[in-house]
Amino acid sequence: MAQEFVNSRIHPGKVVVFIKPTCPYCKKTEEILFQLPFKQGLVEFVDITATNNISAIQDYLQQLTGARTVPRVFLGKDCIGGCSDLIALHQSGKLLKRLEDMGVLQ
């Protein structure tokens, strides 16, 4: 169930972030990504607290990415990690380059 939930949301050509709305790192990740000019529908924030399977989803995220913490940021099928990883990628200029290469920005 958790595996299906996660896998059904991760798509090539789309940015997907698994979050908990009360998490300060998730909020910071959202702030960074909301500043970028995404094409409509190509960035999605998935609130795992809206399910009954929070722990199972986090367990599967750990199997998939090596960490069960949120946020978990996926650029296409590629997990870049969490908030600090996103910040580092953004500050280096590599985030914009990857997003441009994916074709998700306007």
Secondary structure, DSSP 8 states (H G I E B T S, - for coil): -HHHHHHTT--TT-EEEEE-TT-HHHHHHHHHHHTS-B-TTSEEEEEGGGSS-HHHHHHHHHHHHS---S-EEEETTEEEESHHHHHHHHHTTHHHHHHHHHT-B-
